[in-house]
Amino acid sequence: MKYYILLLKSKWKRDFNSAIKYANKVISTTTTILGELARFELISLYVKNNQFELAKKECKYLRDKFNNISEYARNLMIPGLKLLNTKYNILDKEFKSYSDNYVQNNVVKAILKYSQARDYIKKEDYNKAYELFIEGYYSAKKFPHPTMICNGLNGAAWWMRNEDKKKALVAAELLEYYIGYYFEDLMYIYNWLDTVFEVRRINNDVKAFDTANTIIQLNKDGRIKIKKTFYNFIPEVSATDYKIDNELKNFILKYNDLKIRKGIIKSKTIMKFINSYNIKYTSRKLYAIRNEYYKIYKKKLFGISVEKFEKLNEGKIIKLFFATYTVLKIKISKIMIKNSILRLNKNKLINFFSMDYEKMHFFNIMLSDFSEKNLINNLNNNLPYSTEGMSSSDGCLFFIARKKLITELLKNMKNFKEFILHYFDLSDEEMKIFDVFLRNCVRYDIKWPITPYPKGKIRDFAIKYGLGQKRIALGYYSFEDDENFLIDEIIDKFL
């Protein structure tokens, strides 16, 4: 099971060589249904790698023993095998279908819808293409297949952006949410986040700042070459003044006939100017105006978050704080965190989070009550565009999705305060690894042909904290062999 999870993980990351390695490991180590499903994946991977002779060899082997494979497995494989054979002519004989159930395979439905959508793009019928991308997304979501979910929403948002930018924004919002929910590596998700950013920018959405900032945060190692446009939308929340140039001077003079000298202008002055003249945000405005508008937006959202915060009980607050901290680190001492957990004081916490915009951003994500269903309902309706449930009222969807993974994991948790105290004893590097492990426990909890269970200390960890044995096993097996010992060492500290 472990190797099968790593096979799918590598495939979703488009690391086909690693996926092939794990597919062969599954085939060589099991005689269960997973072995034949891995062989099916191997055929697809060989085709993607243009290794057609190897694909034909595996396909022939699978076809010859098809009669001995369970009907459940055949129904999963037949649509994909037929599709591959039709497109690449791998075999001279078709696979025999033993039932009609295979037509319900949602992954193949999604593939076909996306193929049809691309045909309409060639005809420049972007509305029809949008509908087909969304239909494919719904099919992919039923499986669920993370890459295909995001591919469908990305296609819908990108090709609709110049036709109907509001419809494109609905798809882009959901896309950002699923990117955060399912994926970790920026190298794989950069193009999708670029789509989200461009659609926000076209819509004059102030959240373009958050999307750009997310990309920069994920690229701290500099592996990805970031396009220059993003740097014009990086928030400088600590900015206290700006240089007055002719553009900024002329912009202010359009609204107020003040004597403005070259030099610097305080951020508070610009903020007051925006509020006094009800200046609207647009992506084309000067950076100083956009940046201060973003700060006003964050502060307004903070006020809404405080109202929500005051209604929550202590247990809920601690879990929300922990869930948010696992996805978005802020500058706060671990000693202060432990003291806050043991002696929770709402007023002190509100004062702490109001100290600067970075902490406000954290607080806003922590208190977000975003509902995925609100956006899904907007995808295909004929009603006027609605902003209900949009991130403009809830914060950055990328991090909100990651927070949701953790809150879902903690629902039936036991010994939570002990768990959280152990967590804050971890080093920064250990936290980084453990955070991904916790997210993977939920994001890989989908329908599997067999149910994995943990062993030894991993099992003890799952039972002690009530996190679910299946989920903990999935999170553990999602790591490579050479990474498992790190998880083992971390989990030891919780027992």
MARMIGU-615843 format. One line per field, with one value per residue (C-alpha): residue number from 1; residue in three letters; x, z, y. Coordinates in steps of 0.02 Angstrom, whole numbers, plus 50000, padded with zeros to 5 digits. Example, Ala and Ser with C-alpha at 12.3 -4.5 7.8 and 13.67 -1.06 7.14 Angstrom:
REM residues 2
num = c(1 / 2)
residuo = c(ALA / SER)
c1 = c(50615 / 50684)
c3 = c(50390 / 50357)
c2 = c(49775 / 49947)
//
This chain:
REM residues 495
num = c(1 / 2 / 3 / 4 / 5 / 6 / 7 / 8 / 9 / 10 / 11 / 12 / 13 / 14 / 15 / 16 / 17 / 18 / 19 / 20 / 21 / 22 / 23 / 24 / 25 / 26 / 27 / 28 / 29 / 30 / 31 / 32 / 33 / 34 / 35 / 36 / 37 / 38 / 39 / 40 / 41 / 42 / 43 / 44 / 45 / 46 / 47 / 48 / 49 / 50 / 51 / 52 / 53 / 54 / 55 / 56 / 57 / 58 / 59 / 60 / 61 / 62 / 63 / 64 / 65 / 66 / 67 / 68 / 69 / 70 / 71 / 72 / 73 / 74 / 75 / 76 / 77 / 78 / 79 / 80 / 81 / 82 / 83 / 84 / 85 / 86 / 87 / 88 / 89 / 90 / 91 / 92 / 93 / 94 / 95 / 96 / 97 / 98 / 99 / 100 / 101 / 102 / 103 / 104 / 105 / 106 / 107 / 108 / 109 / 110 / 111 / 112 / 113 / 114 / 115 / 116 / 117 / 118 / 119 / 120 / 121 / 122 / 123 / 124 / 125 / 126 / 127 / 128 / 129 / 130 / 131 / 132 / 133 / 134 / 135 / 136 / 137 / 138 / 139 / 140 / 141 / 142 / 143 / 144 / 145 / 146 / 147 / 148 / 149 / 150 / 151 / 152 / 153 / 154 / 155 / 156 / 157 / 158 / 159 / 160 / 161 / 162 / 163 / 164 / 165 / 166 / 167 / 168 / 169 / 170 / 171 / 172 / 173 / 174 / 175 / 176 / 177 / 178 / 179 / 180 / 181 / 182 / 183 / 184 / 185 / 186 / 187 / 188 / 189 / 190 / 191 / 192 / 193 / 194 / 195 / 196 / 197 / 198 / 199 / 200 / 201 / 202 / 203 / 204 / 205 / 206 / 207 / 208 / 209 / 210 / 211 / 212 / 213 / 214 / 215 / 216 / 217 / 218 / 219 / 220 / 221 / 222 / 223 / 224 / 225 / 226 / 227 / 228 / 229 / 230 / 231 / 232 / 233 / 234 / 235 / 236 / 237 / 238 / 239 / 240 / 241 / 242 / 243 / 244 / 245 / 246 / 247 / 248 / 249 / 250 / 251 / 252 / 253 / 254 / 255 / 256 / 257 / 258 / 259 / 260 / 261 / 262 / 263 / 264 / 265 / 266 / 267 / 268 / 269 / 270 / 271 / 272 / 273 / 274 / 275 / 276 / 277 / 278 / 279 / 280 / 281 / 282 / 283 / 284 / 285 / 286 / 287 / 288 / 289 / 290 / 291 / 292 / 293 / 294 / 295 / 296 / 297 / 298 / 299 / 300 / 301 / 302 / 303 / 304 / 305 / 306 / 307 / 308 / 309 / 310 / 311 / 312 / 313 / 314 / 315 / 316 / 317 / 318 / 319 / 320 / 321 / 322 / 323 / 324 / 325 / 326 / 327 / 328 / 329 / 330 / 331 / 332 / 333 / 334 / 335 / 336 / 337 / 338 / 339 / 340 / 341 / 342 / 343 / 344 / 345 / 346 / 347 / 348 / 349 / 350 / 351 / 352 / 353 / 354 / 355 / 356 / 357 / 358 / 359 / 360 / 361 / 362 / 363 / 364 / 365 / 366 / 367 / 368 / 369 / 370 / 371 / 372 / 373 / 374 / 375 / 376 / 377 / 378 / 379 / 380 / 381 / 382 / 383 / 384 / 385 / 386 / 387 / 388 / 389 / 390 / 391 / 392 / 393 / 394 / 395 / 396 / 397 / 398 / 399 / 400 / 401 / 402 / 403 / 404 / 405 / 406 / 407 / 408 / 409 / 410 / 411 / 412 / 413 / 414 / 415 / 416 / 417 / 418 / 419 / 420 / 421 / 422 / 423 / 424 / 425 / 426 / 427 / 428 / 429 / 430 / 431 / 432 / 433 / 434 / 435 / 436 / 437 / 438 / 439 / 440 / 441 / 442 / 443 / 444 / 445 / 446 / 447 / 448 / 449 / 450 / 451 / 452 / 453 / 454 / 455 / 456 / 457 / 458 / 459 / 460 / 461 / 462 / 463 / 464 / 465 / 466 / 467 / 468 / 469 / 470 / 471 / 472 / 473 / 474 / 475 / 476 / 477 / 478 / 479 / 480 / 481 / 482 / 483 / 484 / 485 / 486 / 487 / 488 / 489 / 490 / 491 / 492 / 493 / 494 / 495)
residuo = c(MET / LYS / TYR / TYR / ILE / LEU / LEU / LEU / LYS / SER / LYS / TRP / LYS / ARG / ASP / PHE / ASN / SER / ALA / ILE / LYS / TYR / ALA / ASN / LYS / VAL / ILE / SER / THR / THR / THR / THR / ILE / LEU / GLY / GLU / LEU / ALA / ARG / PHE / GLU / LEU / ILE / SER / LEU / TYR / VAL / LYS / ASN / ASN / GLN / PHE / GLU / LEU / ALA / LYS / LYS / GLU / CYS / LYS / TYR / LEU / ARG / ASP / LYS / PHE / ASN / ASN / ILE / SER / GLU / TYR / ALA / ARG / ASN / LEU / MET / ILE / PRO / GLY / LEU / LYS / LEU / LEU / ASN / THR / LYS / TYR / ASN / ILE / LEU / ASP / LYS / GLU / PHE / LYS / SER / TYR / SER / ASP / ASN / TYR / VAL / GLN / ASN / ASN / VAL / VAL / LYS / ALA / ILE / LEU / LYS / TYR / SER / GLN / ALA / ARG / ASP / TYR / ILE / LYS / LYS / GLU / ASP / TYR / ASN / LYS / ALA / TYR / GLU / LEU / PHE / ILE / GLU / GLY / TYR / TYR / SER / ALA / LYS / LYS / PHE / PRO / HIS / PRO / THR / MET / ILE / CYS / ASN / GLY / LEU / ASN / GLY / ALA / ALA / TRP / TRP / MET / ARG / ASN / GLU / ASP / LYS / LYS / LYS / ALA / LEU / VAL / ALA / ALA / GLU / LEU / LEU / GLU / TYR / TYR / ILE / GLY / TYR / TYR / PHE / GLU / ASP / LEU / MET / TYR / ILE / TYR / ASN / TRP / LEU / ASP / THR / VAL / PHE / GLU / VAL / ARG / ARG / ILE / ASN / ASN / ASP / VAL / LYS / ALA / PHE / ASP / THR / ALA / ASN / THR / ILE / ILE / GLN / LEU / ASN / LYS / ASP / GLY / ARG / ILE / LYS / ILE / LYS / LYS / THR / PHE / TYR / ASN / PHE / ILE / PRO / GLU / VAL / SER / ALA / THR / ASP / TYR / LYS / ILE / ASP / ASN / GLU / LEU / LYS / ASN / PHE / ILE / LEU / LYS / TYR / ASN / ASP / LEU / LYS / ILE / ARG / LYS / GLY / ILE / ILE / LYS / SER / LYS / THR / ILE / MET / LYS / PHE / ILE / ASN / SER / TYR / ASN / ILE / LYS / TYR / THR / SER / ARG / LYS / LEU / TYR / ALA / ILE / ARG / ASN / GLU / TYR / TYR / LYS / ILE / TYR / LYS / LYS / LYS / LEU / PHE / GLY / ILE / SER / VAL / GLU / LYS / PHE / GLU / LYS / LEU / ASN / GLU / GLY / LYS / ILE / ILE / LYS / LEU / PHE / PHE / ALA / THR / TYR / THR / VAL / LEU / LYS / ILE / LYS / ILE / SER / LYS / ILE / MET / ILE / LYS / ASN / SER / ILE / LEU / ARG / LEU / ASN / LYS / ASN / LYS / LEU / ILE / ASN / PHE / PHE / SER / MET / ASP / TYR / GLU / LYS / MET / HIS / PHE / PHE / ASN / ILE / MET / LEU / SER / ASP / PHE / SER / GLU / LYS / ASN / LEU / ILE / ASN / ASN / LEU / ASN / ASN / ASN / LEU / PRO / TYR / SER / THR / GLU / GLY / MET / SER / SER / SER / ASP / GLY / CYS / LEU / PHE / PHE / ILE / ALA / ARG / LYS / LYS / LEU / ILE / THR / GLU / LEU / LEU / LYS / ASN / MET / LYS / ASN / PHE / LYS / GLU / PHE / ILE / LEU / HIS / TYR / PHE / ASP / LEU / SER / ASP / GLU / GLU / MET / LYS / ILE / PHE / ASP / VAL / PHE / LEU / ARG / ASN / CYS / VAL / ARG / TYR / ASP / ILE / LYS / TRP / PRO / ILE / THR / PRO / TYR / PRO / LYS / GLY / LYS / ILE / ARG / ASP / PHE / ALA / ILE / LYS / TYR / GLY / LEU / GLY / GLN / LYS / ARG / ILE / ALA / LEU / GLY / TYR / TYR / SER / PHE / GLU / ASP / ASP / GLU / ASN / PHE / LEU / ILE / ASP / GLU / ILE / ILE / ASP / LYS / PHE / LEU)
c1 = c(50000 / 50142 / 50221 / 50052 / 50024 / 50199 / 50161 / 50007 / 50096 / 50237 / 50113 / 50016 / 50182 / 50220 / 50378 / 50350 / 50516 / 50486 / 50307 / 50371 / 50493 / 50354 / 50234 / 50363 / 50389 / 50203 / 50196 / 50345 / 50288 / 50102 / 49981 / 49827 / 49717 / 49845 / 49970 / 49857 / 49804 / 49988 / 50017 / 49876 / 49959 / 50126 / 50053 / 49991 / 50160 / 50256 / 50144 / 50174 / 50361 / 50347 / 50403 / 50273 / 50355 / 50358 / 50178 / 50126 / 50215 / 50128 / 49962 / 49970 / 50015 / 49867 / 49746 / 49798 / 49760 / 49610 / 49490 / 49572 / 49558 / 49411 / 49265 / 49294 / 49472 / 49420 / 49288 / 49419 / 49543 / 49442 / 49397 / 49576 / 49644 / 49517 / 49560 / 49747 / 49723 / 49611 / 49733 / 49899 / 49850 / 49944 / 49858 / 49778 / 49639 / 49521 / 49493 / 49334 / 49217 / 49130 / 49000 / 48936 / 48993 / 49154 / 49063 / 49040 / 49228 / 49239 / 49422 / 49392 / 49237 / 49344 / 49478 / 49346 / 49266 / 49434 / 49473 / 49306 / 49339 / 49503 / 49412 / 49296 / 49444 / 49510 / 49341 / 49355 / 49193 / 49256 / 49086 / 49059 / 49238 / 49208 / 49053 / 49149 / 49296 / 49175 / 49084 / 49253 / 49297 / 49138 / 49184 / 49364 / 49302 / 49196 / 49350 / 49437 / 49588 / 49685 / 49780 / 49626 / 49521 / 49647 / 49672 / 49486 / 49470 / 49630 / 49566 / 49397 / 49475 / 49612 / 49508 / 49360 / 49461 / 49442 / 49265 / 49182 / 49306 / 49181 / 49146 / 49332 / 49356 / 49237 / 49340 / 49503 / 49445 / 49407 / 49570 / 49671 / 49577 / 49614 / 49796 / 49819 / 49718 / 49806 / 49982 / 50147 / 50277 / 50278 / 50367 / 50209 / 50078 / 50162 / 50068 / 49901 / 49940 / 49990 / 49815 / 49737 / 49844 / 49805 / 49617 / 49622 / 49723 / 49602 / 49457 / 49541 / 49539 / 49649 / 49681 / 49805 / 49924 / 49893 / 49918 / 50081 / 50141 / 50098 / 50206 / 50352 / 50337 / 50336 / 50489 / 50608 / 50735 / 50728 / 50701 / 50568 / 50598 / 50457 / 50388 / 50416 / 50230 / 50216 / 50342 / 50226 / 50099 / 50206 / 50131 / 50247 / 50142 / 50280 / 50297 / 50283 / 50318 / 50336 / 50441 / 50338 / 50368 / 50273 / 50149 / 50100 / 50094 / 49981 / 49867 / 49837 / 49811 / 49667 / 49569 / 49642 / 49726 / 49861 / 50035 / 50136 / 50323 / 50441 / 50513 / 50416 / 50236 / 50180 / 50081 / 49952 / 49926 / 49893 / 49777 / 49679 / 49673 / 49601 / 49467 / 49423 / 49396 / 49331 / 49466 / 49425 / 49555 / 49611 / 49761 / 49825 / 49839 / 50009 / 50092 / 50081 / 49892 / 49867 / 49979 / 49890 / 49721 / 49777 / 49821 / 49650 / 49570 / 49668 / 49621 / 49437 / 49440 / 49527 / 49379 / 49260 / 49376 / 49377 / 49186 / 49195 / 49336 / 49239 / 49101 / 49216 / 49253 / 49429 / 49444 / 49393 / 49515 / 49663 / 49625 / 49604 / 49766 / 49862 / 49787 / 49833 / 50008 / 50046 / 50018 / 50074 / 50213 / 50218 / 50350 / 50298 / 50399 / 50357 / 50355 / 50220 / 50121 / 50127 / 50076 / 49932 / 49870 / 49877 / 49807 / 49700 / 49658 / 49553 / 49591 / 49779 / 49770 / 49670 / 49797 / 49939 / 49864 / 49823 / 50006 / 50049 / 49978 / 50070 / 49984 / 49817 / 49838 / 49866 / 49716 / 49603 / 49647 / 49627 / 49448 / 49396 / 49234 / 49246 / 49127 / 49184 / 49001 / 48964 / 49087 / 49037 / 48857 / 48913 / 49002 / 48856 / 48710 / 48624 / 48601 / 48696 / 48873 / 48877 / 49023 / 48951 / 49083 / 49220 / 49392 / 49367 / 49273 / 49373 / 49559 / 49687 / 49608 / 49774 / 49811 / 49629 / 49624 / 49781 / 49706 / 49550 / 49654 / 49715 / 49546 / 49473 / 49610 / 49579 / 49391 / 49393 / 49563 / 49612 / 49747 / 49756 / 49848 / 49982 / 49996 / 50016 / 50147 / 50249 / 50227 / 50302 / 50452 / 50499 / 50636 / 50588 / 50647 / 50550 / 50394 / 50410 / 50414 / 50278 / 50162 / 50167 / 50139 / 49982 / 49913 / 49947 / 49849 / 49689 / 49728 / 49766 / 49612 / 49515 / 49436 / 49566 / 49547 / 49613 / 49625 / 49800 / 49835 / 49989 / 50102 / 50207 / 50235 / 50141 / 49987 / 50015 / 50024 / 49860 / 49769 / 49838 / 49780 / 49623 / 49681 / 49619 / 49731 / 49693 / 49735 / 49897 / 49949 / 49914 / 50012 / 50157 / 50162 / 50156 / 50339 / 50486 / 50584 / 50728 / 50607 / 50512 / 50647 / 50623 / 50438 / 50482 / 50597 / 50467 / 50325 / 50434 / 50428 / 50238 / 50229)
c3 = c(50000 / 50043 / 49871 / 49786 / 49877 / 49828 / 49649 / 49643 / 49734 / 49605 / 49461 / 49525 / 49536 / 49356 / 49417 / 49298 / 49326 / 49513 / 49480 / 49366 / 49501 / 49631 / 49511 / 49484 / 49672 / 49699 / 49562 / 49633 / 49815 / 49808 / 49724 / 49779 / 49674 / 49704 / 49595 / 49443 / 49473 / 49482 / 49316 / 49241 / 49304 / 49236 / 49060 / 49069 / 49135 / 48996 / 48869 / 48951 / 48941 / 48757 / 48802 / 48691 / 48673 / 48862 / 48870 / 48739 / 48834 / 48999 / 48911 / 48827 / 48993 / 49078 / 48937 / 48935 / 49119 / 49122 / 49151 / 49320 / 49384 / 49494 / 49412 / 49526 / 49461 / 49280 / 49291 / 49356 / 49217 / 49058 / 49018 / 49032 / 48935 / 48797 / 48790 / 48780 / 48648 / 48543 / 48552 / 48537 / 48455 / 48586 / 48546 / 48393 / 48500 / 48616 / 48798 / 48830 / 48952 / 49072 / 49127 / 49083 / 49247 / 49173 / 49086 / 49258 / 49282 / 49330 / 49287 / 49107 / 49100 / 49153 / 49023 / 48885 / 48941 / 48943 / 48770 / 48706 / 48791 / 48698 / 48533 / 48573 / 48621 / 48444 / 48383 / 48506 / 48588 / 48764 / 48849 / 48789 / 48834 / 49010 / 49031 / 48978 / 49092 / 49238 / 49194 / 49191 / 49359 / 49437 / 49374 / 49435 / 49605 / 49628 / 49617 / 49680 / 49568 / 49628 / 49467 / 49358 / 49478 / 49462 / 49274 / 49244 / 49350 / 49278 / 49101 / 49145 / 49229 / 49101 / 48943 / 49015 / 49089 / 48938 / 48897 / 49068 / 49203 / 49345 / 49295 / 49279 / 49456 / 49529 / 49449 / 49502 / 49683 / 49689 / 49600 / 49733 / 49869 / 49794 / 49760 / 49945 / 49993 / 49885 / 49844 / 49925 / 49788 / 49704 / 49552 / 49515 / 49557 / 49495 / 49330 / 49418 / 49544 / 49398 / 49327 / 49495 / 49504 / 49326 / 49349 / 49512 / 49430 / 49284 / 49408 / 49507 / 49658 / 49801 / 49842 / 49698 / 49834 / 49935 / 49784 / 49736 / 49916 / 49929 / 49777 / 49849 / 50018 / 49934 / 49830 / 49971 / 49899 / 49732 / 49629 / 49519 / 49409 / 49459 / 49327 / 49362 / 49373 / 49540 / 49620 / 49586 / 49700 / 49849 / 50003 / 50103 / 50259 / 50363 / 50245 / 50340 / 50198 / 50009 / 49891 / 49803 / 49616 / 49481 / 49454 / 49638 / 49651 / 49498 / 49558 / 49725 / 49641 / 49540 / 49703 / 49811 / 49764 / 49897 / 49896 / 49875 / 49874 / 49815 / 49953 / 50054 / 50105 / 50258 / 50233 / 50357 / 50245 / 50093 / 50195 / 50254 / 50075 / 50013 / 50147 / 50129 / 49941 / 49936 / 49815 / 49736 / 49712 / 49535 / 49479 / 49374 / 49515 / 49582 / 49702 / 49852 / 49831 / 49805 / 49951 / 50072 / 50009 / 50046 / 50224 / 50245 / 50182 / 50305 / 50451 / 50405 / 50392 / 50561 / 50641 / 50570 / 50634 / 50810 / 50816 / 50771 / 50895 / 51043 / 51016 / 51020 / 51169 / 51230 / 51153 / 50980 / 50988 / 51033 / 50891 / 50764 / 50820 / 50807 / 50637 / 50569 / 50643 / 50553 / 50385 / 50419 / 50542 / 50629 / 50738 / 50911 / 51047 / 51087 / 51272 / 51239 / 51139 / 51279 / 51407 / 51297 / 51280 / 51466 / 51520 / 51376 / 51385 / 51240 / 51264 / 51270 / 51113 / 51019 / 51070 / 51013 / 50842 / 50814 / 50832 / 50647 / 50479 / 50474 / 50635 / 50571 / 50415 / 50524 / 50634 / 50483 / 50413 / 50586 / 50599 / 50419 / 50403 / 50214 / 50135 / 49980 / 49935 / 49909 / 49765 / 49691 / 49684 / 49580 / 49446 / 49333 / 49394 / 49288 / 49429 / 49437 / 49500 / 49689 / 49805 / 49948 / 50018 / 49913 / 49984 / 49986 / 50148 / 50215 / 50183 / 50079 / 50012 / 49987 / 50174 / 50224 / 50130 / 50220 / 50386 / 50346 / 50326 / 50505 / 50582 / 50498 / 50575 / 50748 / 50752 / 50870 / 50945 / 51121 / 51236 / 51131 / 51255 / 51279 / 51090 / 51062 / 51199 / 51118 / 50950 / 51011 / 51080 / 50902 / 50807 / 50658 / 50536 / 50628 / 50625 / 50438 / 50408 / 50536 / 50464 / 50293 / 50376 / 50464 / 50304 / 50206 / 50335 / 50272 / 50091 / 50050 / 50141 / 49983 / 49920 / 49914 / 49854 / 50025 / 50195 / 50266 / 50452 / 50546 / 50651 / 50807 / 50872 / 50726 / 50781 / 50963 / 50909 / 50812 / 50958 / 51094 / 51007 / 50921 / 50747 / 50654 / 50612 / 50426 / 50410 / 50507 / 50400 / 50241 / 50304 / 50354 / 50191 / 50089 / 50132 / 50041 / 50124 / 50172 / 50253 / 50362 / 50494 / 50521 / 50554 / 50671 / 50772 / 50782 / 50833 / 50971 / 51055 / 51066 / 51154)
c2 = c(50000 / 50117 / 50101 / 50123 / 50288 / 50345 / 50292 / 50404 / 50545 / 50542 / 50533 / 50684 / 50779 / 50723 / 50638 / 50492 / 50405 / 50393 / 50337 / 50198 / 50143 / 50131 / 50045 / 49907 / 49894 / 49868 / 49735 / 49641 / 49644 / 49603 / 49484 / 49583 / 49697 / 49835 / 49743 / 49744 / 49925 / 49970 / 49880 / 49982 / 50142 / 50079 / 50064 / 50243 / 50303 / 50216 / 50302 / 50471 / 50436 / 50385 / 50208 / 50126 / 49956 / 49934 / 49995 / 49865 / 49727 / 49768 / 49795 / 49624 / 49541 / 49623 / 49580 / 49397 / 49375 / 49492 / 49349 / 49314 / 49493 / 49543 / 49633 / 49782 / 49804 / 49774 / 49910 / 50031 / 49990 / 49960 / 50142 / 50200 / 50052 / 50078 / 50263 / 50228 / 50095 / 50208 / 50353 / 50260 / 50094 / 49994 / 49828 / 49754 / 49680 / 49773 / 49731 / 49634 / 49722 / 49605 / 49732 / 49904 / 49979 / 50045 / 50188 / 50264 / 50288 / 50470 / 50495 / 50444 / 50554 / 50701 / 50662 / 50656 / 50820 / 50909 / 50842 / 50908 / 51075 / 51095 / 51065 / 51211 / 51320 / 51295 / 51360 / 51508 / 51455 / 51489 / 51480 / 51302 / 51257 / 51328 / 51218 / 51062 / 51101 / 51121 / 50958 / 50871 / 50950 / 50879 / 50705 / 50720 / 50778 / 50622 / 50510 / 50623 / 50652 / 50807 / 50845 / 50827 / 50933 / 51074 / 51051 / 51072 / 51229 / 51300 / 51276 / 51352 / 51505 / 51537 / 51525 / 51620 / 51763 / 51878 / 51821 / 51835 / 51882 / 51858 / 51678 / 51651 / 51715 / 51584 / 51445 / 51529 / 51542 / 51356 / 51318 / 51409 / 51316 / 51144 / 51189 / 51221 / 51069 / 50940 / 50999 / 51052 / 51079 / 51251 / 51178 / 51079 / 51212 / 51372 / 51381 / 51356 / 51494 / 51604 / 51579 / 51625 / 51782 / 51838 / 51814 / 51912 / 52049 / 52064 / 52072 / 52212 / 52097 / 52156 / 51973 / 51971 / 52031 / 51872 / 51759 / 51843 / 51837 / 51651 / 51615 / 51713 / 51624 / 51453 / 51499 / 51544 / 51423 / 51515 / 51357 / 51439 / 51590 / 51706 / 51825 / 52010 / 52053 / 51963 / 52081 / 52228 / 52145 / 52095 / 52180 / 52292 / 52292 / 52371 / 52520 / 52686 / 52806 / 52817 / 52920 / 53053 / 53050 / 53142 / 53000 / 52992 / 53181 / 53198 / 53058 / 53144 / 53314 / 53240 / 53229 / 53366 / 53528 / 53514 / 53584 / 53426 / 53434 / 53302 / 53197 / 53068 / 53046 / 52950 / 52789 / 52855 / 53007 / 52897 / 52786 / 52940 / 53003 / 52837 / 52836 / 53021 / 53012 / 52833 / 52780 / 52612 / 52478 / 52435 / 52334 / 52480 / 52605 / 52656 / 52535 / 52653 / 52667 / 52480 / 52432 / 52549 / 52490 / 52311 / 52362 / 52445 / 52285 / 52178 / 52291 / 52289 / 52100 / 52093 / 52184 / 52051 / 51914 / 51988 / 51978 / 51793 / 51763 / 51833 / 51705 / 51552 / 51441 / 51405 / 51232 / 51293 / 51440 / 51329 / 51207 / 51347 / 51428 / 51265 / 51221 / 51393 / 51389 / 51225 / 51311 / 51490 / 51525 / 51695 / 51776 / 51722 / 51637 / 51456 / 51501 / 51631 / 51504 / 51376 / 51507 / 51564 / 51385 / 51350 / 51519 / 51581 / 51767 / 51829 / 52014 / 51985 / 51879 / 52011 / 52143 / 52030 / 51996 / 52179 / 52230 / 52218 / 52166 / 52000 / 51946 / 52014 / 51907 / 51753 / 51797 / 51821 / 51650 / 51573 / 51642 / 51608 / 51512 / 51493 / 51367 / 51275 / 51241 / 51426 / 51435 / 51267 / 51326 / 51476 / 51376 / 51337 / 51440 / 51570 / 51694 / 51859 / 51835 / 51821 / 51859 / 51758 / 51643 / 51722 / 51745 / 51933 / 51905 / 51758 / 51775 / 51681 / 51520 / 51430 / 51434 / 51414 / 51248 / 51189 / 51242 / 51142 / 50983 / 51003 / 51050 / 50897 / 50788 / 50861 / 50833 / 50683 / 50711 / 50656 / 50725 / 50883 / 50995 / 50862 / 50845 / 51032 / 51051 / 50912 / 50997 / 51161 / 51067 / 51017 / 51107 / 51215 / 51081 / 50945 / 51054 / 51078 / 50890 / 50853 / 50986 / 50901 / 50732 / 50796 / 50871 / 50712 / 50611 / 50695 / 50739 / 50556 / 50492 / 50448 / 50287 / 50148 / 49967 / 49910 / 49994 / 50019 / 50014 / 50073 / 49962 / 49983 / 50159 / 50237 / 50138 / 50188 / 50371 / 50358 / 50276 / 50391 / 50550 / 50483 / 50533 / 50379 / 50232 / 50236 / 50421 / 50406 / 50258 / 50357 / 50506 / 50395 / 50296 / 50457 / 50487 / 50410 / 50268 / 50382 / 50506 / 50383 / 50377 / 50564 / 50537 / 50394 / 50506 / 50645 / 50528 / 50456 / 50627 / 50619 / 50449)
//
